[in-house]
Amino acid sequence: MDRATLVVLVGLVATAAAYWYARVLDQQREVAAFRQHARLFAAMLQKRLDRSFELMNTVPALIAVKPDLNSRDFSRFVRQAGEEHAALQWAPKVAEGQRKEFEAAAKADVAKNYEIREAKGAGLLVHADARAMYVPILFVEPANPEILGFDLYSEESRRRNVERARDSGKAVVSERFELIEEQQPAPALAAYIPVYRPGQPVASEQQRRDAFMGVVAGVLRPGELVPNGLAGLDAATLDVALVDPGASSEEGALLYESSLGAEVGIEAAPEAATFPVRLGDRKLRAMFAPGIGFQRLSPRYRFHVAIGGVALTLLLALTLAVVRTRRVVNAASRAAEQLGQYEVLEEIGRGGMGVVYKARHSTLRRATAIKLLTRPSESLRTRFEREARVTSRLRHPNTVQIYDYGRTPEGALYYAMEFVAGISLSELVKSEGPQSPARVVHFLEQIVGSLAEAHAEGLVHRDIKPANIMIQSKGGVPDFVTVLDFGLVRDLSMQETLTGRNVPIGTPAYMSPEQIRDETVSEAADLYAVGGLAYYLLTATPPFQAATAVEVCMGHLNQQPEPPSSRLGRRVPPELEALVLQLLEKDVANRPSSALEVLRRLQHLEGVAPWDPEAARLWWSRKDNPEVEVLEGPVSGNRRTITVDFSSRS
């Protein structure tokens, strides 16, 4: 080794060591500075959480000075306060002996049909059975007739929270739940503040029970509380998560995150800071980490190592780094050729379990869809694996095909599946309106053919809807259907689902009555959804339309659908209309017995013109949809590569 080489090597080593040490000092300063800022952020958030109870704490005083409080006075008081709540409610204690008198007074003041009710099934309220005591919702602001009269004591979790508030004399906050009144459910928390008779002692638990009059209940949205508490901060500079470590389930622990996956990113960030905050009696954790736009401290220490003569060393170091990087890249490329490799092109979908990307296989150059699990909890891992395994059992040409399943070297679960270069039936109807009976029958024959195979395997899809059915021009065949998303499938032979037991699953517009009632579903539930889908294709509207999901469910349970010809305002072939209405029968026994029976009836319908493939080809040529997408040549723009470790397959 000559002297020049030795000088370069020594210079590189010394420069690298000095730079590393300076970087460590910079990072320590950055961590300390950010945590000091985060402490202020947590204090701001705590003040906003405390303010969420200000209005609720004034209601007991209002009731004390106005014992004859009526619904108009309550609503006026809440609106004048100006405090934002998803809902503020007054629920008094009512003994069984007082029920008739209480309901009569409420009918005169609140609503003519007021009665004490209890929950049954998927969020449905019915007349409450007799019990020793009730705590029914009497007043609510903003007005919401659907929950008036709901007895908080009729549901175990709410009853426990009311009793904890009554016995402790303090505000009690529930675990996370989803607001059923929302079209797009959002995480929410319920808060309860006890109200006692004025002048009675409340020093002991027994005294508090004797003086208990009812509770003020409020619904709080973490998605509004946290941004309001941190108002004035640039959202791009900060990643924030609010977590409930005392939640009974992993899915219920996350109350808020500033962006998808922020909680996981915060846990991995070196500057992350976590502080305890309280919401009523609930002990929460506020988590912070620097975002992309966070202004970091100037790393001035690390440049003190740049002394005279170091320029040549840095230049040579850069050259060596480039050489080393090329070696690493070449080694990674060779490994990828041995293991398999997918290049991610763009995100095409996102759901509760993961993200779906459009990709290509580096060797086959075949368009592929890759689904990655983004939140790897144990329950989601099990569901994800089962979805891939169940779907891979199906071979019908109209069922989405699974190519591969496994883990990336980083441990993320994925599966690769057929990429469908087309549009969903939902997109078709939104852009083109009602479809012709001939085309509808052609679509339905392919859909029920796919379901017939699944049902023969003992599988129920449980989420047939327009958004889960894709059409394309495939291999020269126009209007080719592909059934997607077996993520909610139920395996009847194993009596298990991909989502857990005793949970109503599906899309409200296409759910069968038995799904809504939370009963064990069979293949008949899929046939009901096919009826709803056919109705949508013929009329461009679902069978039942309403302002809320609960009202839609009530339609499925109690109302007969309007005939498609009446909804559409023009004739629908009678045999086709009769089949659609039979599929939408409330009673399972009155629906067709199987998907194969539906298929046979579709193939022998009278009065329906035959599907015209030439007209379909003309339509697809206008839409300019490619039949087969093969990705050749270099890809412009930023690309990510998923290297698949086949030795880690499950």
C-alpha positions in Angstrom: 0.0 0.0 0.0 1.5 3.4 -1.0 1.5 6.5 1.1 -1.2 8.3 -0.9 -3.6 5.4 -0.5 -2.8 5.2 3.2 -3.5 8.9 3.6 -6.8 8.6 1.8 -7.8 5.6 4.0 -6.8 7.3 7.2 -8.5 10.5 6.2 -11.7 8.7 5.3 -11.8 6.8 8.6 -11.1 10.0 10.6 -13.6 12.0 8.7 -16.3 9.3 9.1 -15.6 8.9 12.8 -15.7 12.7 13.4 -18.8 13.1 11.3 -20.6 10.2 13.1 -19.8 11.8 16.5 -21.0 15.2 15.3 -24.2 13.7 14.0 -24.9 11.9 17.3 -24.5 15.3 19.1 -26.9 16.9 16.6 -29.5 14.1 17.0 -29.3 14.5 20.8 -30.0 18.2 20.5 -32.8 17.7 18.1 -34.5 15.0 20.3 -34.3 17.3 23.4 -35.6 20.3 21.5 -38.5 18.4 19.9 -39.5 16.8 23.2 -39.7 20.2 24.8 -42.0 21.3 22.0 -44.0 18.1 22.3 -44.6 18.8 26.0 -46.2 22.1 25.1 -48.3 20.3 22.4 -49.5 17.8 25.1 -50.5 20.7 27.4 -52.4 22.4 24.7 -54.2 19.1 23.9 -55.0 18.5 27.6 -56.7 22.0 27.9 -58.9 21.2 24.9 -59.9 17.8 26.4 -60.7 19.5 29.7 -62.9 22.1 27.9 -65.0 19.3 26.3 -66.7 18.9 29.7 -67.4 22.6 30.4 -70.9 22.5 28.9 -71.8 19.1 30.3 -70.8 20.3 33.8 -73.3 23.2 33.7 -76.3 21.0 32.9 -76.7 19.7 36.5 -76.9 23.3 37.7 -79.5 24.1 35.1 -81.6 21.1 36.2 -81.2 22.2 39.9 -82.5 25.7 39.2 -85.2 24.6 36.7 -86.7 21.3 37.9 -89.5 21.5 35.3 -86.9 21.8 32.4 -88.5 21.0 29.1 -87.0 20.1 25.7 -87.1 23.6 24.3 -85.3 25.1 27.3 -82.7 22.4 27.1 -82.0 22.9 23.3 -81.9 26.7 23.7 -79.4 26.4 26.6 -77.1 24.1 24.6 -77.2 26.2 21.5 -76.5 29.4 23.3 -73.5 27.8 25.0 -71.9 27.4 21.6 -69.8 24.4 22.6 -69.4 21.8 19.9 -70.6 18.3 20.7 -71.6 15.5 18.4 -74.6 15.1 20.8 -75.5 16.2 24.3 -78.2 14.3 26.1 -80.1 14.3 29.4 -81.2 10.9 30.6 -83.1 10.9 34.0 -83.5 7.9 36.3 -87.1 6.4 36.0 -88.4 3.7 38.3 -90.8 1.1 36.8 -93.7 2.5 38.8 -93.1 6.0 37.2 -92.8 4.7 33.6 -96.3 5.4 32.4 -96.4 8.9 34.0 -92.9 9.7 32.6 -93.8 8.5 29.0 -97.0 10.5 29.0 -95.2 13.7 30.0 -92.5 13.0 27.4 -95.1 12.5 24.7 -96.6 15.9 25.5 -93.2 17.7 25.6 -90.7 15.8 23.5 -92.4 13.6 20.8 -95.8 12.2 20.3 -94.4 8.7 19.8 -91.9 8.8 22.7 -91.5 5.6 24.6 -88.7 3.9 26.6 -86.8 1.7 24.2 -83.9 -0.8 24.1 -81.5 -1.9 21.5 -82.0 -5.1 19.5 -80.0 -6.4 16.5 -77.9 -4.1 14.4 -78.7 -0.8 16.1 -82.5 -1.2 16.1 -84.5 0.2 19.0 -87.7 -1.5 20.2 -90.1 -1.1 23.1 -88.2 -1.8 26.3 -89.1 -4.7 28.5 -90.1 -4.0 32.1 -87.3 -3.6 34.6 -86.8 -2.1 38.0 -85.1 1.1 36.7 -84.5 2.9 33.4 -82.2 5.7 32.4 -83.8 6.8 29.1 -82.6 9.6 26.9 -85.2 12.4 27.3 -83.5 15.4 25.7 -80.9 15.5 22.9 -79.2 18.4 21.1 -78.7 18.5 18.1 -82.1 16.9 17.7 -82.0 13.1 16.8 -85.4 11.4 17.0 -83.8 8.0 16.4 -82.3 7.8 19.9 -85.0 9.4 21.9 -86.2 7.1 24.7 -83.1 4.8 24.4 -82.6 3.3 27.8 -78.9 3.5 28.7 -79.5 0.8 31.3 -80.6 -1.7 28.6 -77.1 -2.1 27.3 -74.5 -3.7 29.5 -71.5 -1.5 28.5 -73.5 1.8 28.9 -75.1 0.6 32.2 -71.6 0.0 33.6 -70.5 3.4 32.6 -73.6 5.1 34.1 -73.1 3.2 37.4 -69.4 4.1 37.5 -70.3 7.8 37.1 -73.1 7.5 39.7 -70.9 5.8 42.3 -67.8 8.0 41.7 -69.5 11.3 41.3 -67.0 12.0 38.4 -67.1 12.2 34.6 -66.7 8.7 33.1 -65.7 8.1 29.5 -66.4 5.0 27.5 -64.1 3.1 25.1 -64.0 3.9 21.4 -67.1 3.1 19.4 -68.4 4.0 15.9 -71.3 6.4 15.5 -74.1 4.5 13.9 -75.9 7.7 12.9 -73.1 8.6 10.5 -73.1 7.6 6.8 -69.3 7.3 7.2 -68.8 5.9 10.7 -66.2 7.9 12.8 -64.5 7.0 16.0 -66.3 8.5 19.0 -66.3 8.3 22.8 -69.3 8.7 25.2 -69.0 10.8 28.3 -71.3 10.5 31.4 -71.6 13.1 34.2 -73.9 12.2 37.1 -76.7 14.5 38.4 -77.8 14.4 42.0 -80.8 15.9 43.8 -80.0 19.4 45.1 -79.4 19.6 48.8 -78.8 15.9 49.4 -75.4 14.7 50.8 -73.2 12.9 48.3 -70.1 12.3 50.4 -70.3 8.5 50.4 -71.0 6.1 47.6 -74.3 5.1 49.2 -75.4 8.7 49.5 -74.6 9.3 45.9 -76.7 6.3 44.9 -79.6 7.6 47.0 -79.4 11.1 45.5 -78.9 10.0 41.9 -81.3 11.7 39.4 -79.7 10.7 36.1 -76.8 11.5 33.8 -75.8 14.1 31.3 -74.3 12.2 28.3 -72.2 13.6 25.6 -70.6 12.2 22.4 -67.1 13.3 21.7 -65.2 12.9 18.5 -61.4 12.5 18.8 -61.1 13.4 15.2 -62.4 16.9 16.1 -61.0 17.3 19.6 -57.3 16.7 18.7 -57.1 19.0 15.7 -59.0 21.7 17.6 -56.6 21.3 20.6 -53.6 21.7 18.3 -55.1 24.5 16.2 -52.5 26.9 14.9 -49.9 24.2 14.3 -48.9 23.3 10.7 -50.2 19.8 10.3 -47.3 18.9 7.9 -44.8 19.6 10.7 -46.2 17.1 13.2 -47.3 13.4 13.3 -49.8 13.0 16.1 -51.7 10.0 17.6 -54.0 9.6 20.5 -54.1 6.1 22.0 -56.2 4.5 24.8 -53.9 1.9 26.4 -56.8 0.7 28.6 -58.9 -0.3 25.7 -60.1 -3.9 25.7 -59.1 -4.6 22.1 -56.2 -3.6 19.9 -58.5 -2.1 17.2 -60.2 0.1 19.8 -57.0 1.5 21.2 -56.3 4.0 18.4 -58.5 7.1 18.9 -56.9 9.4 16.4 -53.9 9.6 14.0 -53.0 12.6 11.9 -52.5 10.4 8.8 -52.8 6.8 7.9 -50.1 4.8 9.7 -49.0 7.7 11.8 -49.1 5.7 15.1 -46.7 3.1 13.7 -44.4 5.8 12.3 -44.3 7.6 15.7 -43.4 4.4 17.6 -40.4 4.0 15.3 -39.3 7.6 15.2 -36.1 8.4 17.3 -37.5 11.8 18.4 -40.9 10.4 19.4 -42.4 11.8 22.6 -45.3 10.3 24.6 -47.2 12.1 27.3 -50.2 11.0 29.5 -53.4 13.0 29.1 -56.8 12.5 30.7 -60.3 12.6 29.3 -62.6 12.2 32.3 -61.6 9.1 34.1 -59.8 7.7 31.0 -56.0 7.7 30.9 -54.8 8.3 27.4 -51.5 8.7 25.7 -50.7 11.6 23.3 -47.9 10.6 20.9 -45.9 13.1 18.8 -43.1 12.8 16.2 -41.6 15.3 13.7 -43.5 15.3 10.4 -42.0 15.8 6.9 -42.0 19.6 7.2 -40.7 19.9 10.7 -37.9 22.6 11.0 -34.9 20.8 12.4 -32.0 22.4 14.1 -29.0 23.4 12.0 -26.5 20.5 12.1 -23.5 22.9 12.5 -21.4 20.6 14.7 -20.9 18.0 12.0 -19.3 20.5 9.7 -16.5 21.4 12.1 -14.7 18.4 10.9 -14.2 20.0 7.5 -10.6 21.2 7.9 -7.9 22.0 5.3 -7.1 19.3 2.9 -10.3 17.3 3.6 -11.8 18.2 0.1 -9.7 15.5 -1.6 -10.6 13.0 1.1 -14.4 13.7 0.7 -14.1 13.4 -3.0 -12.5 10.0 -2.8 -14.9 9.0 -0.1 -17.8 9.8 -2.3 -16.2 7.8 -5.1 -15.8 4.8 -2.8 -19.4 5.3 -1.6 -20.7 5.2 -5.2 -18.7 2.1 -5.9 -20.0 0.4 -2.8 -23.6 1.5 -3.5 -23.3 0.0 -7.0 -22.1 -3.3 -5.5 -25.0 -3.3 -3.0 -27.5 -2.6 -5.8 -26.0 -5.3 -8.0 -26.1 -7.8 -5.2 -29.7 -6.9 -4.4 -30.6 -7.2 -8.1 -29.1 -10.7 -8.2 -30.9 -11.7 -5.1 -34.1 -10.3 -6.5 -33.7 -12.4 -9.6 -33.4 -15.5 -7.4 -36.3 -14.6 -5.1 -38.8 -12.8 -7.4 -39.6 -9.1 -7.6 -42.5 -6.8 -8.1 -42.2 -3.1 -9.1 -44.9 -0.9 -7.6 -46.3 1.6 -10.1 -49.2 3.3 -8.2 -51.7 3.0 -5.5 -55.2 1.9 -6.8 -57.1 1.2 -3.6 -57.1 1.5 0.2 -59.2 -0.3 2.8 -59.5 -1.2 6.5 -56.8 -4.0 6.2 -54.3 -2.8 3.7 -53.4 -0.9 0.5 -53.7 -2.3 -3.1 -51.0 -1.3 -5.6 -50.8 -1.7 -9.3 -47.5 -3.5 -10.0 -45.6 -5.5 -12.5 -43.5 -8.6 -12.2 -40.0 -7.7 -13.3 -39.5 -10.9 -15.3 -42.9 -11.7 -16.7 -43.8 -8.0 -17.2 -47.3 -8.9 -16.3 -49.7 -6.3 -14.7 -50.5 -7.4 -11.2 -52.4 -6.1 -8.2 -50.6 -6.4 -4.9 -52.4 -6.1 -1.6 -50.2 -5.2 1.4 -51.3 -5.5 5.0 -50.5 -2.1 6.6 -51.6 -2.6 10.2 -50.2 -6.0 11.3 -52.3 -6.8 14.4 -52.7 -10.5 15.1 -56.4 -10.5 14.2 -55.8 -8.6 11.0 -52.9 -11.0 10.1 -55.2 -14.0 10.6 -58.0 -12.4 8.5 -55.6 -11.4 5.7 -54.1 -14.9 5.5 -57.5 -16.5 5.5 -58.7 -14.1 2.7 -55.8 -15.1 0.5 -56.2 -18.8 1.3 -60.0 -18.8 0.7 -59.8 -16.9 -2.5 -57.0 -19.1 -3.9 -59.4 -22.1 -3.6 -61.7 -20.6 -6.2 -61.0 -21.2 -9.9 -64.1 -19.8 -11.7 -63.1 -17.5 -14.5 -65.3 -14.7 -13.1 -63.6 -14.8 -9.7 -60.4 -12.7 -9.1 -57.4 -15.0 -9.4 -54.7 -15.2 -6.7 -51.1 -15.6 -8.1 -49.0 -15.6 -5.0 -48.9 -15.1 -1.2 -46.0 -14.5 1.3 -44.0 -11.9 3.2 -41.5 -9.3 2.1 -38.0 -9.5 3.7 -39.2 -6.7 6.1 -42.0 -9.1 7.2 -45.0 -7.4 5.7 -47.8 -9.7 4.5 -48.9 -9.5 0.9 -50.6 -11.4 -1.8 -50.5 -10.8 -5.6 -53.6 -11.2 -7.7 -55.0 -10.6 -11.1 -55.1 -6.9 -12.2 -58.4 -6.0 -13.7 -58.1 -3.2 -16.3 -61.7 -2.1 -16.3 -64.4 -0.3 -14.3 -66.7 -1.3 -11.4 -70.4 -1.7 -11.9 -70.8 1.3 -9.5 -68.7 3.5 -11.9 -70.6 2.1 -14.9 -74.0 3.1 -13.5 -72.8 6.5 -12.3 -71.5 7.4 -15.7 -74.0 5.6 -18.0 -77.2 5.3 -15.9 -79.6 2.3 -15.9 -78.4 -0.6 -18.0 -80.4 -2.5 -20.6 -82.1 -5.8 -19.4 -80.0 -7.8 -21.9 -76.7 -6.4 -20.5 -77.9 -6.8 -16.9 -78.8 -10.5 -17.5 -75.3 -11.0 -19.1 -73.6 -9.5 -16.0 -75.8 -11.5 -13.6 -75.1 -14.8 -15.3 -71.4 -14.4 -14.7 -71.8 -13.1 -11.1 -74.0 -16.0 -10.0 -71.7 -18.4 -11.8 -68.8 -17.2 -9.6 -71.0 -17.4 -6.5 -72.2 -20.9 -7.4 -68.6 -22.2 -7.2 -68.0 -20.4 -3.9 -71.2 -21.8 -2.5 -70.3 -25.3 -3.6 -67.0 -24.8 -1.6 -69.1 -23.8 1.5 -68.2 -20.1 1.2 -70.5 -17.1 1.5 -69.2 -13.8 0.0 -71.3 -11.5 2.3 -70.4 -8.2 0.5 -71.8 -8.5 -3.1 -72.2 -4.9 -4.2 -71.6 -2.8 -7.4 -68.1 -1.6 -6.2 -67.0 -5.2 -5.8 -67.8 -6.2 -9.3 -65.4 -5.2 -12.1 -66.1 -5.4 -15.9 -63.5 -5.3 -18.6 -62.8 -6.4 -22.2 -60.7 -9.5 -21.6 -59.1 -11.7 -24.3 -61.4 -10.3 -26.9 -64.5 -10.9 -24.8 -66.3 -7.6 -23.9 -68.3 -7.1 -20.7 -66.3 -9.8 -18.9 -67.1 -9.8 -15.1 -64.7 -10.3 -12.2 -66.0 -10.7 -8.7 -63.6 -9.1 -6.1 -63.0 -8.7 -2.4 -63.6 -12.0 -0.5 -62.4 -10.2 2.6 -65.7 -10.7 4.5 -66.3 -14.3 3.3 -67.7 -16.9 5.8 -66.6 -20.5 5.6 -69.8 -22.5 6.5 -67.9 -25.8 6.9 -65.7 -24.3 9.7 -68.4 -21.9 11.1 -65.9 -19.0 11.0 -65.6 -15.7 9.3 -62.8 -13.4 8.3 -64.1 -10.7 10.6 -65.1 -12.4 13.8 -68.4 -13.6 15.2 -71.6 -11.8 16.2 -70.8 -8.7 14.2 -73.3 -7.5 11.4 -71.1 -7.5 8.3 -71.8 -6.1 4.9 -72.8 -2.9 3.0 -76.2 -1.6 4.3 -77.7 -1.0 0.8 -77.2 -4.6 -0.1 -77.5 -6.5 3.3 -80.1 -9.2 3.7 -82.5 -9.0 6.6 -80.8 -11.9 8.3 -77.4 -10.1 8.2 -79.0 -7.0 9.8 -80.6 -9.1 12.5 -77.2 -10.6 13.2 -78.3 -14.1 12.5 -76.2 -16.9 11.0 -76.1 -16.2 7.3 -76.2 -18.7 4.4 -75.9 -18.6 0.6 -79.3 -17.0 0.5 -77.7 -13.7 1.8 -75.6 -13.6 -1.3 -78.6 -14.2 -3.5 -80.4 -11.3 -1.7 -77.4 -9.0 -2.5 -77.6 -10.2 -6.2 -81.2 -9.1 -6.2 -80.2 -5.7 -4.9 -77.4 -5.4 -7.4 -79.8 -6.3 -10.3 -82.2 -3.7 -9.0 -79.4 -1.1 -9.0 -78.3 -2.0 -12.6 -81.8 -1.7 -13.9 -82.8 1.5 -12.1 -79.5 3.2 -11.1 -80.8 3.2 -7.5 -80.6 0.6 -4.7 -83.8 -1.0 -3.5 -84.1 1.2 -0.4 -82.9 4.8 -0.1 -82.7 6.8 3.1 -80.7 9.5 4.8 -79.0 7.1 7.3 -77.8 3.6 7.3 -80.2 2.7 10.1 -83.2 3.8 8.0 -81.8 1.7 5.0 -81.6 -1.3 7.3 -85.2 -0.7 8.5 -86.3 -0.8 4.8 -84.7 -4.2 4.3 -86.4 -5.5 7.4 -89.9 -4.1 7.1 -90.6 -2.7 3.6 -91.4 -4.2 0.2 -89.2 -2.8 -2.6 -90.9 -0.8 -5.3 -91.0 -2.8 -8.5 -88.1 -1.8 -10.8 -90.5 -0.9 -13.6 -92.3 1.5 -11.3 -89.0 3.1 -10.0 -87.6 3.3 -13.5 -90.8 4.6 -15.1 -90.7 2.2 -18.0 -91.3 -1.4 -18.7 -88.9 -4.1 -17.4 -89.4 -7.7 -18.8 -91.9 -9.3 -16.4 -89.9 -12.5 -15.8 -86.8 -10.6 -15.1 -88.6 -8.2 -12.7 -90.3 -11.2 -10.9 -86.9 -12.9 -10.4 -85.3 -9.7 -9.0 -88.2 -9.2 -6.5 -88.1 -12.9 -5.5 -84.3 -12.5 -4.8 -85.3 -9.6 -2.5 -87.8 -11.6 -0.5 -87.5 -11.1 3.3 -88.0 -14.8 4.1 -85.0 -17.0 3.0 -87.4 -19.8 2.1 -89.1 -17.6 -0.5 -85.9 -16.9 -2.4 -84.5 -19.1 -5.1 -82.9 -22.2 -3.5 -79.4 -21.8 -5.0 -77.1 -19.7 -7.3 -77.4 -22.5 -9.9 -81.2 -22.2 -9.9 -80.8 -18.4 -10.5 -78.3 -19.1 -13.3 -80.7 -21.5 -15.0 -83.6 -19.1 -14.7 -81.5 -16.2 -16.1 -80.5 -18.4 -19.1 -84.2 -19.2 -19.9 -85.8 -15.8 -19.3 -88.5 -14.8 -21.8 -89.0 -11.3 -23.1 -85.3 -10.3 -22.7 -83.4 -9.5 -25.9 -80.2 -11.4 -26.3 -77.0 -9.7 -25.3 -75.2 -8.2 -28.3 -71.4 -8.8 -28.1 -70.8 -6.5 -31.1 -72.5 -3.6 -29.4 -70.5 -4.3 -26.3 -67.2 -4.3 -28.3 -68.2 -0.9 -29.8 -68.9 0.4 -26.3 -65.5 -0.8 -25.0 -63.7 0.7 -28.1 -65.3 4.1 -27.2 -64.2 3.7 -23.5 -60.6 3.0 -24.8 -60.1 0.2 -22.2 -57.1 -2.1 -23.0 -57.9 -5.8 -23.2 -54.5 -6.9 -21.8 -52.0 -4.7 -20.1 -48.4 -5.8 -20.5 -45.9 -3.4 -19.1 -42.8 -3.3 -21.3 -39.7 -1.1 -21.3 -38.5 1.4 -18.7 -41.0 3.0 -16.4 -40.8 6.8 -15.9 -41.3 8.5 -12.6 -40.7 7.3 -9.1 -41.1 3.5 -8.5 -40.9 1.4 -5.5 -39.8 -2.3 -5.5 -41.3 -5.0 -3.4 -38.8 -7.9 -3.1 -40.7 -11.1 -2.2 -39.0 -13.6 0.1 -40.5 -16.9 -1.0 -38.7 -18.8 1.7 -41.0 -16.9 4.2 -44.3 -17.9 2.7 -47.0 -18.9 5.1 
